[in-house]
């Protein structure tokens, strides 16, 4: 493990990852417990449908509202906001502290003094973040299958898996952006703020684009559109969206490698 930066990083995060996983499982259980009170009722649908179109689109990303079906309920109550927010909090924090955290603790120069290249450090740190994200969405997906079955949500296991995959890719994109910002600035706060601001802007673009004409041409550039624009919990995997997300994450990681390789590290 001492020869693997990635394994060492995961070992250091094992307790926080366990806590995050338990919290996400409990969150899924809570939402599943509420589902029977929504099933067959149109009251909440009517309330949301009376909202201004722009606000309604922000809640549903323009795909419409259907809380009577299990897939529609999970989409609105979890996948449209709460699940991505929690996954992004973890991914952005992990990406921001991967390089910048080491530099602020004055341990990065010691790490780079070992016979491990800067590129390898960056890649393994990013890989550790990706493994953490995959672990979280795996816990959430398993919980959705189990609790969804108990609550009679009638969710297809394959669609749950693809929704979790798209959610993981969203986390990897913004985690990669935080990693790049941290490698560029050497400051955890700046890395977190950069990724958070871009995430909020991307979420708003994707949410408001269906009702704001001048945003429509740039909606497909939003990582949130790649994540949920095709509604994976109801329609399954989008190879195009997944491919774009993978390519974006790879470019961000490569840029972080280049930046860290060329930058002077403050001891």
NUGUSE-990105 format. One record per residue (C-alpha): residue in three letters; x, y, z. Coordinates in nm, 2 decimals, decimal comma. Last residue first. Layout:
REM residues N
["Ala"; [X; Y; Z]]
...
This chain:
REM residues 267
["Unk"; [0,71; 2,36; 0,03]]
["Unk"; [0,55; 2,55; -0,26]]
["Unk"; [0,54; 2,34; -0,57]]
["Unk"; [0,65; 2,49; -0,90]]
["Unk"; [0,41; 2,41; -1,17]]
["Unk"; [0,48; 2,22; -1,49]]
["Unk"; [0,39; 1,86; -1,39]]
["Unk"; [0,10; 1,98; -1,18]]
["Unk"; [-0,06; 2,16; -1,47]]
["Unk"; [0,00; 1,88; -1,72]]
["Unk"; [-0,14; 1,61; -1,48]]
["Unk"; [-0,44; 1,83; -1,40]]
["Unk"; [-0,51; 1,88; -1,78]]
["Unk"; [-0,50; 1,51; -1,83]]
["Unk"; [-0,75; 1,46; -1,54]]
["Unk"; [-0,98; 1,73; -1,69]]
["Unk"; [-0,96; 1,57; -2,04]]
["Unk"; [-1,04; 1,23; -1,90]]
["Unk"; [-1,34; 1,36; -1,71]]
["Unk"; [-1,47; 1,53; -2,02]]
["Unk"; [-1,42; 1,22; -2,24]]
["Unk"; [-1,60; 1,00; -1,98]]
["Unk"; [-1,89; 1,25; -1,97]]
["Unk"; [-1,92; 1,27; -2,34]]
["Unk"; [-1,92; 0,89; -2,37]]
["Unk"; [-2,19; 0,85; -2,11]]
["Unk"; [-2,41; 1,11; -2,29]]
["Unk"; [-2,36; 0,93; -2,62]]
["Unk"; [-2,40; 0,58; -2,48]]
["Unk"; [-2,73; 0,68; -2,32]]
["Unk"; [-2,83; 0,41; -2,07]]
["Unk"; [-3,18; 0,34; -1,95]]
["Unk"; [-3,51; 0,51; -2,04]]
["Unk"; [-3,70; 0,55; -1,71]]
["Unk"; [-3,42; 0,58; -1,45]]
["Unk"; [-3,19; 0,72; -1,73]]
["Unk"; [-3,40; 1,04; -1,79]]
["Unk"; [-3,24; 1,15; -2,12]]
["Unk"; [-3,13; 1,49; -1,97]]
["Unk"; [-3,01; 1,32; -1,65]]
["Unk"; [-2,63; 1,29; -1,65]]
["Unk"; [-2,54; 1,44; -1,99]]
["Unk"; [-2,77; 1,73; -1,92]]
["Unk"; [-2,62; 1,77; -1,58]]
["Unk"; [-2,27; 1,79; -1,75]]
["Unk"; [-2,40; 2,10; -1,93]]
["Unk"; [-2,28; 2,14; -2,28]]
["Unk"; [-2,62; 2,00; -2,41]]
["Unk"; [-2,79; 2,30; -2,26]]
["Unk"; [-2,59; 2,55; -2,47]]
["Unk"; [-2,83; 2,59; -2,76]]
["Unk"; [-3,14; 2,60; -2,52]]
["Unk"; [-3,01; 2,88; -2,30]]
["Unk"; [-3,13; 3,16; -2,53]]
["Unk"; [-3,48; 3,00; -2,54]]
["Unk"; [-3,54; 3,00; -2,17]]
["Unk"; [-3,81; 2,75; -2,08]]
["Unk"; [-3,64; 2,42; -2,16]]
["Unk"; [-3,30; 2,57; -2,08]]
["Unk"; [-3,39; 2,66; -1,72]]
["Unk"; [-3,29; 2,33; -1,56]]
["Unk"; [-2,99; 2,25; -1,77]]
["Unk"; [-2,85; 2,60; -1,74]]
["Unk"; [-2,92; 2,61; -1,37]]
["Unk"; [-2,74; 2,28; -1,30]]
["Unk"; [-2,44; 2,39; -1,51]]
["Unk"; [-2,42; 2,72; -1,33]]
["Unk"; [-2,44; 2,55; -0,99]]
["Unk"; [-2,18; 2,29; -1,09]]
["Unk"; [-1,94; 2,56; -1,23]]
["Unk"; [-1,97; 2,75; -0,90]]
["Unk"; [-1,91; 2,44; -0,69]]
["Unk"; [-1,61; 2,33; -0,90]]
["Unk"; [-1,44; 2,67; -0,87]]
["Unk"; [-1,53; 2,71; -0,50]]
["Unk"; [-1,39; 2,37; -0,41]]
["Unk"; [-1,06; 2,43; -0,59]]
["Unk"; [-1,03; 2,79; -0,45]]
["Unk"; [-1,08; 2,66; -0,10]]
["Unk"; [-0,84; 2,37; -0,14]]
["Unk"; [-0,56; 2,60; -0,26]]
["Unk"; [-0,26; 2,47; -0,47]]
["Unk"; [-0,39; 2,70; -0,75]]
["Unk"; [-0,35; 2,48; -1,06]]
["Unk"; [-0,34; 2,14; -0,90]]
["Unk"; [-0,64; 2,23; -0,69]]
["Unk"; [-0,83; 2,36; -0,99]]
["Unk"; [-0,76; 2,05; -1,19]]
["Unk"; [-0,86; 1,82; -0,90]]
["Unk"; [-1,18; 2,02; -0,85]]
["Unk"; [-1,26; 1,98; -1,22]]
["Unk"; [-1,19; 1,61; -1,20]]
["Unk"; [-1,43; 1,58; -0,90]]
["Unk"; [-1,68; 1,77; -1,12]]
["Unk"; [-1,65; 1,52; -1,40]]
["Unk"; [-1,61; 1,21; -1,18]]
["Unk"; [-1,93; 1,30; -0,99]]
["Unk"; [-2,13; 1,33; -1,31]]
["Unk"; [-1,98; 1,00; -1,42]]
["Unk"; [-2,10; 0,84; -1,10]]
["Unk"; [-2,46; 0,97; -1,15]]
["Unk"; [-2,46; 0,83; -1,51]]
["Unk"; [-2,35; 0,50; -1,37]]
["Unk"; [-2,62; 0,52; -1,10]]
["Unk"; [-2,89; 0,58; -1,36]]
["Unk"; [-2,75; 0,29; -1,56]]
["Unk"; [-2,77; 0,05; -1,26]]
["Unk"; [-3,12; 0,17; -1,17]]
["Unk"; [-3,23; 0,12; -1,53]]
["Unk"; [-3,10; -0,24; -1,52]]
["Unk"; [-3,27; -0,31; -1,19]]
["Unk"; [-3,61; -0,20; -1,34]]
["Unk"; [-3,81; -0,01; -1,07]]
["Unk"; [-4,15; -0,14; -0,98]]
["Unk"; [-4,19; 0,10; -0,69]]
["Unk"; [-4,34; -0,17; -0,48]]
["Unk"; [-4,21; -0,02; -0,15]]
["Unk"; [-4,02; -0,34; -0,06]]
["Unk"; [-3,89; -0,36; -0,42]]
["Unk"; [-3,78; 0,00; -0,41]]
["Unk"; [-3,61; -0,06; -0,07]]
["Unk"; [-3,39; -0,34; -0,21]]
["Unk"; [-3,32; -0,21; -0,56]]
["Unk"; [-3,28; 0,14; -0,44]]
["Unk"; [-3,05; 0,03; -0,16]]
["Unk"; [-2,83; -0,16; -0,41]]
["Unk"; [-2,81; 0,15; -0,63]]
["Unk"; [-2,73; 0,38; -0,34]]
["Unk"; [-2,45; 0,15; -0,21]]
["Unk"; [-2,32; 0,13; -0,57]]
["Unk"; [-2,34; 0,51; -0,61]]
["Unk"; [-2,12; 0,55; -0,30]]
["Unk"; [-1,87; 0,29; -0,40]]
["Unk"; [-1,84; 0,43; -0,75]]
["Unk"; [-1,77; 0,78; -0,61]]
["Unk"; [-1,50; 0,64; -0,38]]
["Unk"; [-1,34; 0,45; -0,67]]
["Unk"; [-1,34; 0,77; -0,88]]
["Unk"; [-1,17; 0,96; -0,59]]
["Unk"; [-0,91; 0,69; -0,57]]
["Unk"; [-0,85; 0,71; -0,95]]
["Unk"; [-0,80; 1,09; -0,92]]
["Unk"; [-0,54; 1,04; -0,66]]
["Unk"; [-0,38; 0,77; -0,87]]
["Unk"; [-0,37; 0,99; -1,18]]
["Unk"; [-0,23; 1,29; -1,00]]
["Unk"; [0,04; 1,09; -0,82]]
["Unk"; [0,13; 0,90; -1,14]]
["Unk"; [0,17; 1,23; -1,33]]
["Unk"; [0,38; 1,38; -1,06]]
["Unk"; [0,62; 1,09; -1,09]]
["Unk"; [0,69; 0,85; -0,80]]
["Unk"; [1,05; 0,80; -0,69]]
["Unk"; [0,98; 0,98; -0,36]]
["Unk"; [1,04; 1,36; -0,34]]
["Unk"; [0,69; 1,41; -0,48]]
["Unk"; [0,54; 1,28; -0,16]]
["Unk"; [0,76; 1,51; 0,05]]
["Unk"; [0,67; 1,81; -0,17]]
["Unk"; [0,31; 1,72; -0,13]]
["Unk"; [0,32; 1,71; 0,25]]
["Unk"; [0,31; 2,08; 0,33]]
["Unk"; [-0,04; 2,05; 0,47]]
["Unk"; [-0,16; 2,31; 0,21]]
["Unk"; [0,02; 2,11; -0,06]]
["Unk"; [-0,14; 1,78; 0,03]]
["Unk"; [-0,48; 1,94; 0,04]]
["Unk"; [-0,42; 2,10; -0,30]]
["Unk"; [-0,34; 1,77; -0,46]]
["Unk"; [-0,62; 1,53; -0,35]]
["Unk"; [-0,80; 1,79; -0,14]]
["Unk"; [-1,00; 1,95; -0,42]]
["Unk"; [-1,08; 1,62; -0,58]]
["Unk"; [-1,21; 1,46; -0,26]]
["Unk"; [-1,41; 1,77; -0,17]]
["Unk"; [-1,56; 1,79; -0,52]]
["Unk"; [-1,64; 1,42; -0,53]]
["Unk"; [-1,80; 1,41; -0,18]]
["Unk"; [-2,01; 1,72; -0,23]]
["Unk"; [-2,09; 1,61; -0,59]]
["Unk"; [-2,23; 1,28; -0,46]]
["Unk"; [-2,45; 1,46; -0,22]]
["Unk"; [-2,58; 1,72; -0,47]]
["Unk"; [-2,63; 1,45; -0,74]]
["Unk"; [-2,85; 1,25; -0,50]]
["Unk"; [-3,06; 1,54; -0,37]]
["Unk"; [-3,13; 1,72; -0,70]]
["Unk"; [-3,29; 1,55; -1,00]]
["Unk"; [-3,21; 1,19; -0,89]]
["Unk"; [-3,38; 1,19; -0,55]]
["Unk"; [-3,73; 1,33; -0,53]]
["Unk"; [-3,80; 1,40; -0,89]]
["Unk"; [-3,64; 1,09; -1,06]]
["Unk"; [-3,73; 0,86; -0,77]]
["Unk"; [-4,09; 0,96; -0,79]]
["Unk"; [-4,10; 0,93; -1,17]]
["Unk"; [-3,94; 0,58; -1,16]]
["Unk"; [-4,19; 0,47; -0,89]]
["Unk"; [-4,49; 0,59; -1,08]]
["Unk"; [-4,74; 0,83; -0,92]]
["Unk"; [-4,49; 1,11; -0,88]]
["Unk"; [-4,50; 1,19; -1,25]]
["Unk"; [-4,36; 1,53; -1,34]]
["Unk"; [-4,22; 1,63; -1,67]]
["Unk"; [-3,89; 1,59; -1,85]]
["Unk"; [-3,80; 1,97; -1,85]]
["Unk"; [-3,52; 1,94; -1,59]]
["Unk"; [-3,79; 1,83; -1,34]]
["Unk"; [-3,74; 2,08; -1,06]]
["Unk"; [-3,59; 2,35; -1,28]]
["Unk"; [-3,86; 2,29; -1,53]]
["Unk"; [-4,12; 2,36; -1,27]]
["Unk"; [-3,95; 2,69; -1,18]]
["Unk"; [-3,94; 2,80; -1,54]]
["Unk"; [-4,30; 2,69; -1,60]]
["Unk"; [-4,44; 2,89; -1,31]]
["Unk"; [-4,58; 2,66; -1,04]]
["Unk"; [-4,93; 2,52; -1,08]]
["Unk"; [-4,80; 2,19; -1,21]]
["Unk"; [-4,61; 2,15; -0,88]]
["Unk"; [-4,92; 2,17; -0,67]]
["Unk"; [-5,12; 1,95; -0,90]]
["Unk"; [-4,85; 1,68; -0,90]]
["Unk"; [-4,85; 1,70; -0,52]]
["Unk"; [-5,23; 1,64; -0,50]]
["Unk"; [-5,24; 1,37; -0,77]]
["Unk"; [-5,23; 1,07; -0,53]]
["Unk"; [-5,21; 0,71; -0,65]]
["Unk"; [-4,87; 0,66; -0,51]]
["Unk"; [-4,75; 0,96; -0,31]]
["Unk"; [-4,82; 0,82; 0,04]]
["Unk"; [-4,68; 0,49; -0,07]]
["Unk"; [-4,35; 0,66; -0,17]]
["Unk"; [-4,26; 0,80; 0,17]]
["Unk"; [-4,08; 0,49; 0,29]]
["Unk"; [-3,88; 0,48; -0,03]]
["Unk"; [-3,76; 0,83; 0,04]]
["Unk"; [-3,64; 0,73; 0,39]]
["Unk"; [-3,48; 0,41; 0,27]]
["Unk"; [-3,29; 0,60; 0,00]]
["Unk"; [-3,17; 0,84; 0,26]]
["Unk"; [-3,07; 0,55; 0,49]]
["Unk"; [-2,86; 0,40; 0,21]]
["Unk"; [-2,70; 0,74; 0,14]]
["Unk"; [-2,61; 0,79; 0,51]]
["Unk"; [-2,46; 0,44; 0,53]]
["Unk"; [-2,25; 0,50; 0,22]]
["Unk"; [-2,12; 0,84; 0,35]]
["Unk"; [-2,02; 0,69; 0,68]]
["Unk"; [-1,84; 0,40; 0,51]]
["Unk"; [-1,66; 0,64; 0,28]]
["Unk"; [-1,57; 0,86; 0,57]]
["Unk"; [-1,42; 0,56; 0,76]]
["Unk"; [-1,23; 0,43; 0,45]]
["Unk"; [-1,08; 0,77; 0,35]]
["Unk"; [-0,73; 0,71; 0,47]]
["Unk"; [-0,73; 0,36; 0,31]]
["Unk"; [-0,86; 0,51; -0,01]]
["Unk"; [-0,57; 0,76; -0,02]]
["Unk"; [-0,32; 0,48; 0,06]]
["Unk"; [-0,46; 0,27; -0,22]]
["Unk"; [-0,43; 0,55; -0,47]]
["Unk"; [-0,08; 0,65; -0,37]]
["Unk"; [0,04; 0,30; -0,42]]
["Unk"; [0,39; 0,20; -0,29]]
["Unk"; [0,29; 0,24; 0,07]]
["Unk"; [0,00; 0,00; 0,00]]
